[in-house]
Amino acid sequence: MDAQQLKTSVLACICKVVENTEVDENTDLLAVGMNSMSFVRLVVELEDELNIEIEDGDIDLLNFQTVDSICGIVSRYLA
């Protein structure tokens, strides 16, 4: 999966979790209503969609604040 495909997949997962909000790769997800429950849903959605398991140490709101930060974490699991 190349970088653009990964961004597209991550954006699709975010849109499933954070509804009724326009999100692009630079959107601060915490500023648009991401909370602890939606954060957990996003982690599960990413794991299911990309067939990965994100380690507990990487599950931190700051690692999931933008599409770029999410892609940075997720890309390590796809390598």
C-alpha positions in Angstrom: 0.0 0.0 0.0 1.5 3.3 -1.0 1.3 6.6 1.0 -1.8 7.9 -0.9 -3.7 4.7 -0.5 -2.9 4.7 3.2 -4.2 8.3 3.6 -7.3 7.4 1.7 -7.9 4.4 3.9 -7.3 6.4 7.1 -9.6 9.1 6.0 -12.3 6.6 5.2 -12.0 5.1 8.7 -12.1 8.6 10.3 -15.2 9.5 8.4 -16.9 6.3 9.7 -16.1 7.4 13.3 -16.3 11.2 13.2 -19.6 11.7 11.4 -20.9 15.0 10.0 -17.5 16.6 9.9 -15.3 17.5 7.0 -11.9 16.0 7.5 -8.7 16.3 5.5 -5.2 15.3 6.1 -4.4 18.4 8.2 -7.5 18.4 10.4 -6.9 18.4 14.1 -9.2 15.5 15.1 -9.4 16.6 18.7 -10.6 20.0 17.6 -13.5 18.5 15.6 -14.9 16.4 18.3 -12.8 13.3 18.7 -13.2 12.0 22.2 -12.1 8.9 24.1 -15.0 6.8 22.8 -14.5 7.8 19.1 -10.7 7.4 19.6 -11.3 3.7 20.6 -13.7 3.2 17.7 -11.1 4.7 15.3 -8.4 2.3 16.6 -10.7 -0.7 16.1 -11.8 0.5 12.7 -8.1 1.0 11.5 -7.2 -2.4 12.8 -10.1 -4.1 11.1 -9.7 -2.2 7.8 -6.0 -2.6 7.5 -5.7 -6.0 9.2 -3.2 -4.8 11.8 -3.0 -4.8 15.6 -1.8 -1.5 17.1 0.3 -2.0 20.2 -0.9 -0.5 23.5 2.2 1.8 23.6 1.1 3.5 20.4 -2.5 4.0 21.5 -2.2 7.7 22.5 -4.5 10.5 21.5 -1.5 12.6 20.3 -0.5 9.8 17.9 -4.0 10.0 16.4 -4.4 13.8 16.2 -4.2 14.2 12.4 -4.3 11.9 9.3 -0.5 12.4 8.9 0.2 11.3 12.5 -2.1 8.3 12.1 -0.4 7.3 8.9 3.0 7.5 10.6 1.9 5.0 13.3 0.0 2.7 10.9 2.7 2.6 8.3 5.0 0.9 10.8 2.5 -2.0 11.1 2.2 -2.4 7.4 5.9 -2.6 6.7 
